[in-house]
Amino acid sequence: MLARRLTQLRQRLDALRQPPTGRGPSWSWPFGRKVRGPEDLSLPVLVALDRELDRVGVHTAADARLLLALGTQRGRAGVLAQGLAGRAAQALEEFEECLRLVERAHRSGEMPAGALTALDRGFVRLARAVKVADLFGRPLEPFEGDAPFEIFERPVETDRQRPPASARLAIAELLAGRARENVIDLVQKRRDLDLAHEMLLRLGTDADRARSMALRNDVAEARERVRAVPPTRSLDALVRNVRENVQKDPRGAYRSLQGLYERALEAGDAELAAAARSALTPLLPPEPRLTRLVEDAESESLVRWLGESDAAEAPEHEAEDAPDERLADLAFSLQPEQLATFDLAAGCARYFDVEDSLTEEFVESNTAAARAVPRQVPYPTQTMSFATTGSLDDLHHFVITDPRRILQDLAAHRQLVRTYLDDAPPPRPRKVKRTAVRVYVCDASGSMHGARARFRDALIIAELNNLRVKARRGEAFDPLYFSFFNDVPTELARVDTAAEATRQIEKLFRDSPAEGQTDISLALLSAFDSIRAAQGRDPYLARATVVLITDGEDRVDLDLIRRTRAPMGALDIALSFISLGEENPDLKSLVLEQRAAGGRAFYHPLSDEEIRWARTEFDTPWRTLLPRDVPATLAALESLAPHLDALEAVAAGRVPQAGVAVEASFDALFPDSPAPSPSPEAPGPDVAARVADILEAVGEAASLAPADRRATESVVLLQHLLSVYGLTPARYLAVLSGGGRPVGDALERVRLLCRPFG
């Protein structure tokens, strides 16, 4: 697959932003040709292919999938796949050769100005060409409409047919398989998945790495699904829970049924899955509305990471939400490459399970109050005494010695009454939380740049955001500590409030350090000192987990670490490591020592291939060929036949003479009600003003065209203007929903001219 080479190119582009490791003697690069000027950065093959894809109308991955579905229906997908793959391979070779010239110039210190900008722009173009080719190279199932409910067997992987090299992986597969087959008993299913997750964490760098990574993803997704529903031990208990909560908590009842349906699919139980589906179907809205709700839910999936508050919240919470608004404003100002860190943080939160709380409760008994203390009670007991009163309320307990003196005794509060005594109950034991802390020690040396730095920051952002969300919900959470280190460790930051978590997230985006040399031993010693200080502030601190994130490029003084870690008293400290890029045998041996002593620790190395990503705006879910609320039926796809013909010409190497536009695309590019952007990036005032100007110009020009041609002409004019001003259709569509009143008025004017009757 050509797309796999994109990650390698992305890594090499990131490396160009770092100073050269060593220039060497002046004769070290004399024979290699270097980039000399703009003519070497022009990339004519890639630019031509990019211009042709613009003319075809393939602006997003959703557009490519629409044409793929039409091409598959017409039996032309195979020819398209071969032609597009060949042209994408030519563009890839051209870009790689240009990158090689720039790398030589970078190493010799002669890189011309603007080279990185040109390569970044070319990489975005290359990503679209390569991803379109790979998309057509994958098979697509034909559209069949509503089919009877059927569960297909899972494809048997060849690796699973042989025994795993590690016995731990075999146990994890057994537990995961047992959990997959367990549909009813959620308590046992959770237990099996947790044990499988723990075994995979401890697997480390054992054999069958690809096999263990795939299983770990499956287990992480299954744990996430099981946590979303209340635990039940039987089907009767689940049905009873649904009936009891259907009125007071309909969302919870629906989630329970949905969870049953998903577990039945996972286990391959077609009968139970069909029954659960029949129970869910009456609760769902009509299909067009359901499709829109699903898309809206996907587009709003990052709200949890951006801190946007619910619009229905009371006004008194405005002051509390101020930090979250600052975080949202920060996200709106970030570049697309930085915004992808939010997606990466969401994956880290699930993959490394940062949401598991380490806090536990224990009972503290009060031994000083063990002696029984008698107290007066209103009922008869074996212990009776006498008291005096002046009230008639205790008339039935009066002890009358002289009837003539009753009035005088009452007036003087000397009237005798019987009282009964009983031992007071022992004091109730007090529940005390034994807190735990996570201490993240993050490598900030010069080698931690590019994808490694993004992954490191994403882990911390995941932890900080989890703490921020729990604080806003009023849930219990443990404080978080983290610091960066190179040859000098920074001060350990303590985060225990939502406002501080927001501030630290903002700081990470503004200034992500990467300089100096790696000194792991010094960083761990500094973390131990900080844990001692935290224990002095919190007498109930029971456990601490130190997670070191490093690229492994340093030796570790194991004896010094053991001596420093030993005198911590009853405080249990676990050392875990995430090694990015390269493995470190010293860190792995520390983890093995802890496991041998019965401790919980993991060592997880991730190669550069596993942590790198190459997302661009092409991967957006926007459609520009069909409106988002129009299903991709055969009739709707047939209207895109001119686009498919143009794409076939591009695959064959023929240049389309002009841009292709059909009337069906008008509602996609000029929607009646613009959908919220799936990206958290908000348009700036200059971009919004540019889009408003474009819409006004399109409306003015469309008014001069014949009425039956206005819609198609508007699409052609819009595509041309977006190309002229360097705006992608995805960014243009995002501006429509967040560009303000001028953009909305201009859009409404275009629709009124081209669709006067709706």
Number of C-alpha atoms within 10 A of each C-alpha: 13 15 19 14 13 21 19 16 17 18 19 16 19 14 17 17 12 15 12 14 9 8 13 11 8 8 8 11 15 10 7 11 12 21 22 15 13 13 9 16 21 15 18 14 16 23 15 13 24 21 16 23 22 17 24 23 24 26 25 24 19 20 19 24 18 21 24 25 22 27 24 19 17 11 11 14 22 14 16 24 21 15 20 27 24 17 20 25 17 15 25 24 13 18 22 17 14 19 23 17 18 26 21 18 19 22 18 20 12 14 20 14 10 11 19 18 10 14 21 13 10 19 22 16 20 25 22 26 26 24 24 26 26 18 19 25 19 12 13 15 8 11 13 8 8 6 6 7 11 13 16 9 8 8 6 8 9 7 11 10 8 8 10 17 11 13 12 16 24 16 16 25 22 14 21 24 16 16 26 21 16 18 25 19 16 23 14 17 24 19 14 23 24 19 16 27 25 16 20 22 18 21 20 20 14 13 13 13 13 10 15 23 13 10 19 23 15 15 26 19 13 20 21 13 15 20 12 12 18 15 18 17 14 14 14 11 14 21 14 12 16 19 12 13 14 14 10 9 11 14 11 17 22 19 17 22 19 19 20 24 24 19 24 24 21 19 20 19 16 17 14 17 23 18 13 18 17 12 15 15 10 9 9 11 11 10 10 12 12 13 16 15 13 11 18 15 12 12 18 16 16 17 13 15 24 21 23 18 17 9 7 6 10 8 9 8 10 13 9 14 19 16 20 23 17 17 22 22 18 16 23 18 15 16 10 16 14 13 17 18 21 21 15 20 23 21 17 20 20 16 15 17 16 17 15 10 13 16 16 11 10 11 12 12 13 12 9 6 10 11 10 12 12 13 11 14 13 9 9 12 11 7 12 12 10 13 12 17 18 18 11 11 9 13 11 9 13 19 15 12 10 8 7 9 12 18 13 12 16 16 13 12 13 15 24 20 18 15 20 17 18 18 13 13 11 12 12 10 12 11 11 12 15 17 20 25 24 21 25 25 26 28 33 28 23 17 22 26 21 20 24 24 24 22 22 25 22 24 22 25 27 27 22 27 24 21 27 24 17 16 17 14 9 8 9 10 22 16 16 21 22 21 21 22 27 23 17 17 22 16 13 20 16 18 20 17 17 22 18 17 26 26 16 20 20 19 11 15 17 11 8 15 19 19 17 16 18 25 19 27 17 18 22 24 16 19 24 19 13 18 25 14 11 17 18 11 10 13 10 14 21 19 20 21 19 23 22 26 26 30 27 24 19 14 14 19 12 14 9 12 16 11 9 14 18 11 9 13 7 9 17 15 23 19 21 24 24 23 23 26 20 14 20 20 11 14 22 19 13 20 21 17 12 17 15 9 8 9 15 17 23 26 24 20 22 17 14 18 13 13 17 19 20 20 17 16 20 24 16 18 19 26 24 24 28 25 19 21 15 14 14 17 14 15 10 15 21 16 17 21 16 14 21 26 16 23 28 22 17 21 22 16 15 12 17 18 9 11 19 21 23 18 19 20 22 24 21 21 25 23 18 14 12 18 18 17 22 19 21 24 21 21 20 14 12 10 16 22 17 18 27 23 15 20 26 19 17 23 24 15 15 22 14 9 14 11 13 11 12 24 25 18 20 29 25 19 20 21 20 15 16 17 14 9 11 9 15 17 22 22 20 19 23 23 27 27 19 19 22 15 13 17 23 19 13 21 25 18 18 24 21 13 16 24 16 10 7 7
